[in-house]
């Protein structure tokens, strides 16, 4: 049973009600919102552990809601949308979403993805995790903090999860399948576009020259490697 807070944002009252009933039955503390404006207000006031966001809202574009939340919060955002085109998924992930579930969906799959999103955002409890120095990057795996040239870099939970896996295997290539499994879970083994999106986001935030990365290296068709 979960005791986490979830914000469900969907203008389909029937679906929102069904999600709320099922989530509460599994122990979640649920808040619902039917508009983007209400979602931004609820995200600020309820401080959810994860947000479920429909992209087709009546007042604001879903991508604008993601951007609004990302302006101040790292809360995991799981997009729930009828839009199934690959470009829509990439746009949502690029805007700062952590996952993308297409309608219709299985309730147990959605719950699994919510649990995974919350796990990725959970703080590391080990006290003896190393601090990794890589050029002007200071990566504290225990505190889940990344600094570049002395300034903290804000990463989303999924960006951190991907970076953490690469840093823990620094100097060695991590295969695409392994990376997808460790960051997103076994059901994501074929979602290679996630890796493309998130590696690009990490390079934009961490590399001096994202077009010619020094730390986050791609092995085309095979995987990724973090170099110190």
Long-range contacts (C-beta under 8 A, 24 or more apart in sequence): 1-26, 1-27, 2-26, 2-27, 2-28, 2-115, 2-118, 3-27, 3-28, 3-29, 4-28, 4-29, 4-49, 4-50, 4-118, 5-29, 5-30, 5-31, 5-46, 5-47, 5-48, 5-49, 5-50, 6-30, 6-31, 6-48, 6-49, 6-50, 6-51, 6-52, 6-114, 7-31, 7-32, 7-33, 7-39, 7-42, 7-43, 7-46, 7-48, 7-50, 7-51, 7-52, 8-32, 8-33, 8-52, 9-33, 9-34, 9-36, 9-38, 9-39, 9-42, 9-51, 9-52, 9-53, 9-54, 9-57, 9-65, 10-34, 10-52, 10-54, 10-80, 11-35, 11-54, 11-56, 11-57, 11-58, 12-54, 19-52, 19-110, 22-107, 22-111, 23-111, 26-111, 34-58, 35-59, 35-60, 36-60, 36-61, 36-62, 36-64, 36-65, 36-68, 39-65, 39-69, 40-65, 40-68, 40-69, 43-69, 43-73, 43-75, 44-72, 47-75, 48-75, 49-75, 49-76, 49-118, 49-121, 50-75, 50-76, 50-77, 50-78, 50-114, 50-117, 50-118, 50-121, 51-75, 51-76, 51-77, 51-78, 52-78, 52-80, 52-110, 52-114, 53-77, 53-78, 53-79, 53-80, 53-97, 54-79, 54-80, 54-81, 55-79, 55-81, 55-83, 55-88, 55-92, 56-81, 56-82, 56-83, 62-92, 63-91, 63-92, 63-95, 66-92, 66-95, 66-96, 66-97, 67-95, 67-96, 69-96, 70-95, 70-96, 70-156, 74-121, 74-154, 74-155, 74-156, 74-157, 75-121, 75-157, 76-117, 76-118, 76-120, 76-121, 76-156, 76-157, 76-158, 78-110, 78-113, 78-114, 78-117, 80-105, 80-110, 86-193, 89-193, 90-193, 90-197, 93-193, 93-194, 93-197, 93-198, 94-197, 94-200, 94-201, 96-156, 98-156, 98-157, 98-158, 99-158, 99-184, 109-187, 112-185, 112-187, 113-185, 116-184, 116-185, 117-157, 117-158, 120-157, 120-158, 120-160, 120-161, 120-183, 121-157, 132-167, 132-170, 132-228, 133-228, 134-170, 134-215, 134-226, 134-227, 134-228, 135-208, 135-214, 135-215, 135-228, 136-208, 137-206, 137-215, 139-163, 139-167, 141-167, 141-168, 146-206, 148-205, 148-206, 153-205, 153-206, 155-202, 155-205, 158-183, 158-184, 158-198, 159-198, 159-201, 159-202, 159-205, 162-195, 162-198, 162-199, 162-202, 163-202, 163-206, 163-226, 166-216, 166-224, 166-225, 166-226, 167-226, 169-225, 169-226, 170-225, 170-226, 170-227, 170-228, 171-225, 171-226, 171-227, 171-228, 172-225, 173-219, 173-222, 173-223, 173-224, 173-225, 174-223, 174-224, 174-225, 175-222, 175-223, 176-222, 176-223, 176-224, 178-223, 179-223, 179-224, 195-224, 199-224
